[in-house]
Amino acid sequence: MLKIENITKTYDNGVKALNSVNLDIPKGLFGLLGPNGAGKSSLMRTIATLQQPDTGSIYFDEINVLTQPNELRQRLGYLPQDFGVYPRVSAYDLLDHLAILKGIANKGERKEAVNGLLAHTNLFQHRKKAVSGFSGGMRQRFGIAQALLGDPDLLIVDEPTAGLDPEERNRFHNLLVTLGEEKVIILSTHIVDDVSELCPNMAVLGNGQILLQGNPLDITADLNGQIWRKTVSIDEAAVLENTLPVISKRLFAGRTVLHVLAPDAPEGFESTPATLEDVYFSTLHNSRQTPQHNSHLTQAA
Ligand SMILES: Nc1ncnc2c1ncn2[C@@H]1O[C@H](COP(=O)(O)OP(=O)(O)OP(=O)(O)O)[C@@H](O)[C@H]1O
């Protein structure tokens, strides 16, 4: 269990990236969802002991993450958002090199670990190819392979599926689900489907604050009966946006589909089942309307 309490971080330029963040993260896949600039990477880097917060504490089981960073690193695997190491050396050699850096000194043990991880991430048949020639999906799977060196029980993956094609994304999801059976995995993303497909627990981070947390099914069910849909022209959408609480606007077959959050149906709108995307957009919408009252949106996990 990872316990995050009252984490706050203001950078030297005055940006308050994290504002009293509290989270309890159990074993399994945990989705941390938020728009660009919400503070996800700041939180991931703090948990990964790469930067210190101004206030607060983080415990992973009995380890005090902020005062015992080396102990945490022994149990941590991290795939950063900008894992940019793609040299012209083979996947096997690069992973072997990273295994040495991770402290796996014994040659036989290292060979077993490296081959095992390449097989686990479906890269064994590509082990002799240069990582620089890998596709986006293969690179991300290689990134996971390096994060899994030393068999960590806390795994942090920051925006891992951005830029992957649907097949690669699916394969990557299946890999995460298998790993989630025995580890705490934090998946930081701005892609709602990543969370709805994978995570039994999640939180929404906006403007450095936890706006909502819980089980995706439960928090989605809470909105049922309050989401209304209408397909309109672009001009009509602009008018309705000024008069109704529109939480999302997306294109479908060249037309605009509006979703509105309201207790009763606005004229011409029909009921539609709530989705996690509705939850996400309505949470962000509400926090923008009343930024000073964000705390009332937080639900118990
Ligand atoms: N080292 C830094 N120095 C100053 N400001 C920073 C630094 N790192 C991040 N920020 C700012 O802190 C805020 C949160 O950024 P962060 O990268 O944590 O968000 P994010 O949710 O991961 O978004 P993204 O997906 O765009 O990276 C942003 O306003 C960003 O510009």
The ligand as an ORCA input file, in Angstrom:
! r2SCAN-3c Opt
* xyz 0 1
  N      10.741     21.656    -13.140
  C       9.724     22.512    -13.241
  N       9.911     23.832    -13.000
  C       8.878     24.706    -13.087
  N       7.614     24.367    -13.377
  C       7.356     23.066    -13.625
  C       8.395     22.078    -13.572
  N       7.839     20.865    -13.849
  C       6.532     21.100    -14.073
  N       6.240     22.410    -13.935
  C       4.901     23.036    -14.051
  O       4.081     22.412    -13.069
  C       2.762     22.185    -13.577
  C       2.463     20.686    -13.530
  O       3.282     20.020    -14.477
  P       3.377     18.441    -14.614
  O       4.367     18.125    -15.695
  O       3.572     17.839    -13.275
  O       1.891     18.096    -15.122
  P       1.335     16.864    -15.918
  O      -0.035     16.614    -15.393
  O       2.293     15.731    -15.867
  O       1.213     17.410    -17.382
  P       1.925     16.914    -18.731
  O       1.186     15.695    -19.125
  O       1.697     18.065    -19.665
  O       3.367     16.684    -18.399
  C       2.758     22.762    -14.985
  O       2.266     24.068    -14.893
  C       4.234     22.756    -15.383
  O       4.503     23.771    -16.310
*
